[in-house]
């Protein structure tokens, strides 16, 4: 099967998982942006870096809130 060229890529993801032991797990995935630098203008790459920093900060805040809620229910 020939490989098709993708037009998009997932750069940042966040998931809440439920495992077989009954635990809730949060997971954040990121992409190494340095591999994209050669494909973007300097301005676009800087904008991407800034957006990723902001999004990461916001997702960390969500993660911390979920974790605090779950820990509060265990007590």
Secondary structure, DSSP 8 states (H G I E B T S, - for coil): ------S----EEEEEEE-TTS-EEEEEEE--GGGTGGGS-HHHHHHHHHHHHHHHHHHHHHHHHHHHHHHHHH-
